[in-house]
Amino acid sequence: MPAFQAIFTKPIVQTLIPAVLLAVLATGVVQQSGLLAAAPADAALYEPRMVVIQPRQFSYRADGEYLRGSYVIDAPMVTVTETQPLTIMKYQVSIGDYDACVADNVCKPPEGITTVQPNLPVTGVSYDNAQAYAAWLSMKTGSFWTLPSDRQLAFAAGTSFPDDALGLDPDSNNPAIRWLADYRREAAERSKRDPAPRILGSFGENEYGLADFGGNVWEWTDTCHRRVQLKEDGSVNRIEPTCGVYVTVGNHRSPMTSFVRDPKGGGCAVGTPPDNLGFRLVKSTRWYAPLLNRLRDKGIQL
């Protein structure tokens, strides 16, 4: 038997051949359907400045409200390993960038902006507004843009990411101690308030080149707020996600209702409300990202 025929009789090769043929066929069908269309000719005009966060292992304080019995305790520190790089906007979305979406009648005008400077971060925007902008930017660039998750933002923010722990004894059953710790934290957070947005770059960069994180603009994520009920031994009893309330991150985490644009008017689910609500987006570098765009255009979210 010729050598090349012997290769094709091996079981692993016989298994791979149908899979490869199916992948080629599927790619052909997708291309013929136009689901992997080329990027728009003027895509470069809308591409924001980005930074790429390289894979690493990192630790951060888990999101959510943790309870042991009826007592709130500090969320645990978690250590995770990111194996893929993350492409994220260097700066928060600016008023100038967002106004282009408003001009296209896709985004709603921001709320409460009195100083219209293109190089200020856009504020007065809800989770729903940020999602609309992500879809618009995806259409303009041919790339697939989304809000980051809480974990992705912790990955990109590095040492700038807040630790919301109060330093409480998890075995303490004294609610007065918790109340006093909450009071001290909220007093410290309010003393740092500086609500007037500043031009992009005013708060500097972190060790990965991410700009302005942890300034006075809290950033929307697509992570649903959750309540985690623990057993007496510390293991998880149940997790109760509240989608409709999403985690925002700045100097501290603030879960906010999705339609809220002005946090000072209410809508903060836990703790001190943010000074301002804004956002930045992450860019998918997966080969099938244009397909995700087309599916989103058709109302299909994956």
N, C-alpha and C positions, 0 to 999 in steps of 0.2 A: 504494500500500500504506500503510495507517495506520502512524503512527510506532511504536505499541506492538508491532505485528506485525513491523516491521523489526528491533526490538531482539531479539526471540526467534529471528530467523533467523541471528544472528551465531554463528559457530562456538564462541567461548568460552562464550557463554550456553548453547548447546545441550549443551556438555560439563558445565557446572555443574549444570544442572537435574537430571539423573539422580543426581548425587552428593548434592545437597540432599535430593531425595526419599528416597534411600537412608538418609541420616542421620536424617531425620524418622521413617522407618519403623522404623529400628533403635532410636531413642529410645522409640518407642511400645511396641515389643516388650519392651524392658528394663523400662519402667515397669509394664507389665502383668504381668511376671514377678515383680515385687517386688524386683528387684535394686537399684533405686535408692530404697529405702524411706526414709522420713523419719527424722531422728535421734530417739533415745529421748527421752521427755518430761523425764526427769531428767538429761539429758546435761550440763547446766551444772554439776551437782554434782561431776562427775569431771574437768572441764576444768582442766588445770594452767595456771600462769602461763607465758606465752610471750614470746619476743622475735622480731622479724622482722629478718633481716639483709638489707639492701638490696644489689642487684647491684653488682658492682665487679670490677676486675681485681686479682688478688693472687698472691703467690708463696709457696711453701712447699717444704720438703724432701720429696721423693718417699718413699713408703713402700716397704719391702722390703729385702732383703739383696742388694747388688750385688757381683758378682764379675767381675774381669778376669783371665782365665786361672784360676788357683787362688787368687788373692789378693782378699780383701774390700776394697772401696773405699767411700768415702762415696757415698751416693745423690745424684743431681743435684738442683739446685733447679729447680722447674718453675713456669711462670707460666701461669695459666689465667684465663679470663673467665667469671664467672657472670652469666647474663643474666636469671635469675629470682630473686625473693626467696626466702629460706629461713625457714620458721617452725619454731622449735626451743624446747624447754623452757628456761625461764630458769634453773631449778635442776635438779639431779639428782633422780631419783625418791627420795622420802623413805620412811622406814620406815612411816609412817602410811599413805601411798598404797599401798605395796606390800602391807601387811597386809590391805587391803580385797580385793585379789586372792587372797591366801591364804585369807581367810574365805569366798570364793566357790568354794574348792576348785579353782582354776585354776592358781595359782602354788604352788611349793614354798616352805616357810619358808626364810628365809636362814640361812646357816651361820655359826656362831661369834659371833653378836651377843649381848653380855652386858648392854648398856645399851639398853633398849627405850624410846627417846624418839621420838615421832612426827616431830619436826622434824629428826632426823638423817638424812643420806643413807643409803639402804639399801646395805649391803655384804654380802659373802658370797653373791653371786649370779653364776651362770654366764651365758654367752651364751644357752644354751637357756632359762634362767629369764627373761632379759630379753626374749627373743622371745615367751614365753608372756604376759608382762605387756603387751607391745605389742598382742598379739591381744585380750587382755581389755579394755584401755583403748579399743581401737577399737570393740569391741562395746558398751561402756558409753556412748560419746560419739557413735557414728555417724561419726566421722572416721577417717581411715586413718593410723595411727601406725606408725613403723618406727624401727629403730636408724639412726643416721646413718652415712654412709660416712666413711672417713678424710678424703676431700676436703671433705665437708660440714662436718666438725668443724673442719678447718683454716680453712674459710671463716668459720665462726661465731666461732672462737677468736681470729682476728686475730693481734695481736702476742703473745698468750699461748701460741700454738702452739709446741711445742718444735722445736728444730733439733738433730737427733741426730748431726750431722757431727762427726768427730774432727779434721778439719783435716789429713788425711793427704795426702801427695803421691801422686796416682793412678799415677804412674810408678814408685813405689818397690816393689821386690821383696823388701824386708827384713821378714820376719814378726815380728821382735823389736820393730820400731817399732810395728806394729799392736798387738801384745800389750801394750806399755807404755801406749799410748794408751787401750786398753780398760780396763786396770787403773786408770789415773788417773780415767777417767770413772766407773767403778763405785764407786771409793772416794769420789768427790765426791757421787754419788747416795746412797750409804749414809749419808754424814754428814748429809744433809738429811732423813733419814727421821723422820717424826713420825706414827706409824701410827694414833693414836686419832682416829676420825672426829669432826668438829665440826659444830655445828648449821648448817643452811642459811644461806648468806650470810656465813660466817666468813672466807672468802678473797676477799671483794670481787667487783667486777664489772670486765669488760674494757671496751674502748671502745665496744662495741655493746650493753652491758647484760647480757651473758652472765655468770652468777654461778658462782663457785667452780671454774672450770676451771683445771686445773693445781695444785690443792691436793693432798690426800693420798688422793683417790679417783680411780683410773684408770677411764676410761669405755670400755665395749664399743662397737665399730663393727661393721658388717656387711662390712668389707673383709677378704678372705682374705689371709693372709700369703703372700708370694711371694719367690722367688729369681730374680734377673735376671742372666743370664749375658751378659756383653758380649764383643764382639770386641776385638782389639787396637787398632782405630781408635776404640773407644768406642761404636760402634753396637750395638744390641741383637741378640744372637744368638738367645736364646730366653728365655721367661718361664715359670717353673714355679710356678703357684699351688698353695697348700696349703689348701684349704677344709676346715675342721675345726680349723684354727688361725686365729684372728682377731686383728686389730690392736686393742689397747687403748691409750689415750692418756691421759697425765697429765703429769708432769714430763718424761717421755720416753716413747717408744713401747715397748710390751712385747707381742709376739705371744703369745697364750695359747690353750691348747686349749679347745674350746668348752664342755666339761663342768666345767671347773675353777671352783671358787667361792672357795677360799682360796689365793691365789697363793703364800703362804709355804710351802705344802705341796708345791709343785712345779707343773709344767705350763707354766712360762715357756719359750718356744722359743728366745729370744735375749736376752742381757743380764740386767740386774738386774730381779728380779721386782717388781711393784707392791706398795704398802702395802696397798691395798684394791681390790676390784673392784665397781663400780657402773655406773650408766648414766643417760642422758637420751635422749629420743626426739624425732624430727622429725615434723611433721604435714604431710600432703599437702594442698595447696590446689587440686588439680586437680578439675575439675567431676565427673569420674568416680570420685573417691575412694570414694564409697559402694559402687560396683560392685566395686572392688578388695577392699573389706571382705567383701562377700558371697562373692566367689570364694575368699578366704582361709578363710572359714567352711566352704567345701566342700572344702578341702584343696588348692586350686589356688593356687600362688604364681607371680606374674608378676615 
